[in-house]
Amino acid sequence: MRQTFLQGTLILIVAGMITRFLGFINRLVVARLMGEEGIGLYMMALPTLFLMITLSQIGLPIAISKRISEATALGQTWKIKQIMIVAITLTSLLSISLTVLIFLGTPLIAEHLFTDERTIFPLMAMAPAIPLITLTSVLRGYFQGKHNMKPQSYALIIEQVVRITAVVICVKIALPYGVEFAAAAAMISLIIGEISALIFMVYQFHKYKNIILRKQFFSQFSKGKQTMKELFSIALPTTGSRLINSISSFIEPILIVQCLAFAGFTTTVATKQYGELMGYALPLLFLPTFITNSLSIALIPTISEAEAKNLRSMIHFRIHQAIRLSFASGAIATVIISIFAVPILKYMYGTSDASKFLIFMAPFYLLLYFQAPLQATLQALDLAKFALKNSIIGILVKLVVLIFLTSHPSFGMMGVAIAMSIHVVLMTLLHLSTLYQEIQFKIATKDLFKMGLLVFLSWQVSLFAKTHYLTGNGSIVYFLLIISLLVIIYLLLLFVLRFIKINELKQIPFFNKIFT
């Protein structure tokens, strides 16, 4: 069942909201059942799983989405079959190999890398999840290429519900035998959730597919050298970008601690400030990204189809539309976080110490919300190598600025905040520059003016609301009421300034009934 760009985006946004809420419940349940030590063992093993999944997928889900969308637009059913056969074969071989590698290497990893031999249990338990998640991601790419976002959205919700149920049962059974077994049980719960999602995706694939994979499977794979090249032209640069970001995420904490020590900060102070920035400020700044990520997923097949049909004006229209909606979703978060940083932090964490980071970084991070749609556009236009190049430049600049500023006593942790903000701005500008050079895309002056006007008006209304909040009773109910009123006013501004258009809403069945 094919959806329009906006229908698909809305489905993904709603599913993203639900799964984020369920994910929060899952983390809460796991933490309460296992305690700090058990959750520590679980979290130590989790990054290894993420790395193995990245390696086993090698960026193929995005490549599958693009290539299937192109083949569908051109009516090449045989090509769709070939894409799926090549992708399933490659990812199966990689994921099974990595699963065996984890089983064999777990004792070494647990003893020498994590320095806690108890991690052997969650590491061993997680290994079977690798092929399950990888195969699910291939099917997800297929449905994205077919402009059908419902199967993956339902699968995500099913997976979370099953995992929460399983974690309560499994962890309670395993906990009496030790926290290491409880951590392993939490991993097994993850696998049970993935199995349920995979079963649903396979059922949906059999329900909607118009190809028979079993017929001439090996002959189609042997003929698929060109298809493999086409997939890898997107997959490898995408994987490269993810690996670079993973390596950067690994290096950054080490550099930050060393630089702060060089600047004269004690370990206790450095750890506290690092927690404030990474644990309190960044999650709030990244909050709207589930909307922009949903836009990005829906954008890849849409632009790929337009490119296959050589519809350059449609490509420009979709990019403008994605940027407009990304800005609309991020601007309100930026304004509220900047002006109400102190009460937000106090209500959420019981402290407002991270407010200086939030107030400084929020205006710069408004450009973050453009990044995912812009990167998705580059991937959809076979320009993934430029996205990789931009990622390398952005990360190198960030690390250089981070080392230079953080090692200076007058900056300290604020140097990290500055480096991260520069990275966000630079990456967005590099992606925009690439699109201008390759397809002459640029944001219209009229749109830039409307963006500035939206932020200005929202800022003034929020300042007025803050004055009333400070003179009020200061309760969380009163605060939530003010924020709700701000959001309503902001939605009205979006319609007045035409960031959201009635004709776009009519593309969604629910709103179509209202406006007709």
N, C-alpha and C positions, 0 to 999 in steps of 0.2 A: 504494500500500500504506500504509494509515493506521496510525499508531502512537499509543499512549497518551502522556500528558504525560511520564511518567518514561522510557518507552522512547525517545521523541524527544530528551529531554534527554541521556540516556546516549549516544545515537548522536552528538550534537553535541559532547559532552565528549570522547569518544574521538577524533573527527575533529579537534577543536581541539588536542588533545595532539599528534597526529601532524603536523598542519600547522605547529604552532609549532616542533616539532623540525626539520621539513623547511625551514621558513623560516630557522631558525638556520643550517642547513647552506648554504642559498642565500646568506645574507649573508656567511658565512665564505668561500665559493667566490669570490663577487664581489670581496670585499676582497683576497683573496690574488692573484687574477688581475690586477686593475686597479691595486692600490696606493692610497695615500692620495689622490693627485691625481685619479685616475679615479673613485674612490668619492665624492670630494667633488663632482665634476661631476654624477654620478648622483643624489646626495642633494639637490643644489640644485634639480634638475628635478622630483624626486618630489613635493614639496608642491604644485606647480602641478597635477600630475595628480590628486592627492587633492581639491584644490579644484574642479577641473572635474568630477570624478565626483560630488561632493556637489551641485553645481549642476545637473548633468544628471539626477540621480535625484530631486531635490527631495523627498526623503523618501518617495517612492512605494512602495518595497518593503515598508515597515512597513504603510502604508495598504492595499496589496494583500492582505497577509497577513490583516489584520483583516476587510476587506470580503468577501473570498472565504470566510473561515471563517463569517461571518454568513450569506452566501448559501447555503452548503452546508448549514448547520444548518436553514435554512428551505426547502431543496429548490428554490432558484431557480437552475436551470441557465442560464437566459437571462441572469441578472444576472452570473454568473461570466464568460460570454462577453463581455458588455459591459464589465466591469471590465478584462479583458485587452486588448480592442481599444483602449479609451481610454488605458490605461497604456502600451501598446506605441507607439501613435501619438505621444503626448506626449513620452515619453522619447527616441524616435527623432528627432523634430524638434529637441529640445533638444541631444541629444548630437552630432548632425551639425552643427548650427549652431556649437556650441562647438569642435568639431574644426576647422572652417573658420577660426574665430576664432584658434585657436592657430597654425595654419599661417600666417595673415596677420600675426599679432602677434608671432611668435617673434623676429624680428630686433630689434624694439624691446625686448622683455622681456629678451633675452640681453644687449644692449648697455647698457641704462639701469638695469634693476632688479638684475640679477645682477653687473653690471660685469665680466663675463667672457664674451666673445663665443663662446667654445668651447661654452657651454651650449646654443647654437642646435641642435647635433646631437642631444643627448638629448631636447630639447624637441620638435623636429620628429618624432623617432622615436616619442615617446610618444602623439602625437595620435590615431592609429588605435585605441588601446586604449580610448578614452572610450566610443564606441558599443558595443564588445564587452562591456565590464564592465557598462554600463548595462542592456543586454538580458539578460545573465546574472542581474542583480539582480532584474529583473522576474519571470523564471522562478523564481528563488529564493523570491520573495514568494508566487507561486502555490502552490508545493509546501508552504511553511510554512502557508498558509491551509488546505491539504488535510491537515494533520497528517502530512505525509510528509517527514521530515528526511533520508532516505537520499540522494536525488539531490544535494542541495547538499553533503552531507558527502563523498560520493565525488568530486564535481566539484572540491572544494577540494584533495583529495589528488592527483588527476590533474593539476591545474594546477601544483602545486608540483613534482611529479616531472618533468613535461615542461619546466618552466621551468629547473630545475637542469641537466637534460641540455642544453637549448638554450643556456644561458648559458656553459657550458664550451666548446661548439662555436663559438658566435657571437663571444664575446669573444676567443678565441684567434685566430680568423681576422682580426678587426678591429684587435687590439692593435698589430701592426707599423705600422699607418698613423697611430697616435697615440692618446692616452688619451681624447680627445674622441670618436673613433670607437668605442673600446671601451665608453664610457658609453652611446653610442647603441645599440650591439649588446646591452648589458644590457637596455635598454628594449625592443628588438625581441624579446628572449627572454621578457620579460614578456608581450608581445602573443601570442607563440606559445603560451605557457601559457594565456592567456585564451581563445584560439581553441579549444584542446583542451577546456577546461571548458565553453565555450558549445556545442560540438558534442555533448558528452555530455548537457548539460541539454536541448537541443532534442530529442535522441533520447528521453530520458526523458519529456519533455512529450508527444511523439507516442505514446509507449507507454501512458501512463496517462490522457491527457485524454479527456473525454467530450463535447467541443465541437469544432466545425469553425470555425476563425477566418476562413478565406477567404470563407465563405458570408455574404453581406450585410455585408461588413466596413464599408464606408463608410456604409451606412444605419444600422448599429448605432452607429457613432461619432457621427453627427449626432443620434441620439436619446439620447445619453449625457450630456446636460448635468447631470442630477441626480446621476448616477454620478460625474461629474467633481467636482462640489461635495462629495460624500461623501468622495472620495479626498483632495481638497485640505484638508478640515477637519482631517485628521490629518497630511498630508504637509507643509503649509506651516509649522505650528508645530514639527514635527520638524526640518525644514531650518533654521528659525530658530535652534533650540537648537544645532545643529551649527555653523552659521556663527558664532554668538556664541562658542562654545568655540574655534573656529579663530582668530577675531580676538583673543580673550584669549590664546591660545597665542603669537600673533604679537607682542602688546604686552608680555607678561610679561618676556621676556628683556631688552627695551629698558629697562623700568622698573627691573628688578633691577640692571642694570649702572649706571644713572644714580643710583639710590638708594645703592648701595654706594660709588660714587665720592663722593657728597655726604657719606657717613659717614666718609670718609677711607681707604677700602680701595684698595689699588693694583689696577691692571688684572689683573696676574698672579694676585694672591690671589683677586680676584673670580671670575675665569675658573676657577680651580682649585676653589673652593668650589661654584660653579655646576655644574661637572662632577660633583663628588661627590654633590650632591643629585639632579640630574636624570639622571645617567648611571649612578650606583651604587645609590642608595637607592630612587628611584621604581620602577625596573623590578622590584625585589624586592617592593615593596608592591603592585604591580599584578599580580603573578604569579597569584593565585587567580582573577582576573577572567574568565579564559576559561571557568571553570565557571559563574560567575554570568551571564555573557553568553549561554551556552548555555541556561541556565534561562529567560532573558528571551525568547529567540527562540521557545522552545517555549510560553512563557506567553501570548504575544499571541493566537494562534489559539484556545487553550484558553479563555481568559477571554472572548474575543469571541463564541465559540459559546455559552458559558453566559449571556452578556448577551442574545444574540439569543433564547434560550429563556426569558429572565427567571428564571434560576436563581441568585438572590442568594446563597444559602447555599453553592453550588458556587464562586462567585467568591471568597467569603471563605476557603473551604477551600484553594483554589489559591494565594491570596496567602500564607496562613499556611504552606503547604507550601514555597513558594518561599523565604520568609524563613528558615524552619527549615533548609533545605538550604544556603542561601547562608551562613548563620551557621556551619553545620557545616564548610563548605569553607574559610571564612576564619579561624575561631578558631585552628586548629592553626598556620596560617601566621603569625598575629599573635604567638602565644606563642613559637614557635621563633625568629622574626626578632627579637623583643624580647630574648630570653635569650641567643641564640647569634649576635648581630649581628657581634661581632668575628671569630670564626672563619669565619663565612659569607663575610664580605667579604674576609678574608685569602686563603681558598682560591679565591675567584672572581676577585678583582682584584689580589691581592698587597698590598693596603693596607686598613687598618681605619679610615681617616680619616672615612669617612661614617657610622660607627657611632652618633655622637651624634644624627644625623638619624633614623636607623632606630629607635633606642630611643625617641625622643620621639614620632615620628609613628605607629608601628605600632598602639598602642592606639586612636588616633582613626580610623585607616584601617580598623579592623574594621567601621565603619559604611559604608565605601565599598562593601562587598560586598552591602549591601542596595539600593544605589542603582539598579543596572540593572534588577532585577526590579520595583522600585517604579515606575520610569519606564515600563517596558513595560506595567505595569498601567494607568497613566494613559492611555497611548496606546490600549490595548485598550478602555478605557471611554469613548473619545471625549473625554478630558480632556487632550489634548496641549497645549492652550493654557495650562493651569495648569503643565505641565512646563516650557514656555517661560518663563513668568513666574518660576517658581522658579529657573531657570537664570540669568536676568538678575539677580535679587536676589543669588543666591549669588556670582556673578562680581564684581558691584559691591562687595559686602562684602569679598571676597578682595583685590581690587585696593586698596581703601582701607586695609585692615589691612597689606597688603604695603608700601605706600608709607610708612605711618606708622612701622612697626617697622623695616624694612630700612634706612631712612635714619638710624636711631639707632645710634651706634657700639657700644653694649652688646648689641645684637641681631644686626646684620649679616645673614648668610645664614640664621641661625636664625629671623629675622623672616619669611622666605619660608616656612620649614617651618611656623611657627605659622599664617600666613595660609592655607596649603594645608589644614592640619588643620581650621581653623575652617570653611573652605569645604565640606569633606567632611561634617562634622557638621551644618552648617546645611542643606545640600541634602537630606540624608536626613530630617531633622526636618520640613522643608518638604513633602517628598513624602508623609510619613506624615500630616502635618496636613491636607493636601489630601484624602487618601483618607478620613480621619475625617470631614471636613466634607461630602464628597460621598456616601459610602456607609456611613458610621459604622464604618469598619474601624479596629481597634486591636489591638495585640499583647497577648495575655492576660498577666496578672500571673504565672500559673503558668509560661508560656513564658519570661518575663524572668528568673524565678528559676532555671529550668533552664539558661538561657544563662550566667548568672553562675556557677552551680555548675560547669558544664563548663569555663569559663575558669579558675576557681580550682583545680580538680583537675588540669587540664592544666598549669597554671603550677607547682604544687607538684611534680608528677612531673618536669617539665623542669628545675626548680632542682636536684632530686636527681640527675638525669642530668648536669647541668652540672658538679656537684661531682666525679662520677666521670670526666668528660672531662678536667677540669683536673689530676686526679691520674694520668691515663693517659699513654700515649706521645705523644699529640698528633698522630697521623697522620691523614690524610684518611680512610683505611679505617675507623679506629676511630670517627671522627666520624660517618661515614655509617652505621655500625652502630648507634650511639646514636640517631641521628635515625630510623632504621628501626624500632627498638624503641619509640620514642616514638609513632610513627605507629600501630603495632599497638595499643598501649595506648589511644591516642586513639580508634581505631575501636571498641574494646570499650566505651569510655565512651559513644560515640554510640548503641550498641545498648542499654546499660543505662539511659541517660537518655531513650531513645526518640526521638532525633533522626532515626534511621533505623529504620524499622519493617519487620517481616518481611512483613506484608501488602503493603507497597509494593514490596519486592524481588520478590515473587511475580508482580508485573505485568510483570517482565522475563523473557523466556523462559528465559535461561540459569539464573537464580536460581530460577525456578519449578520446574525439574527437580530442583534441589538440595533444596528445602524441601518437596517433595511425594513 
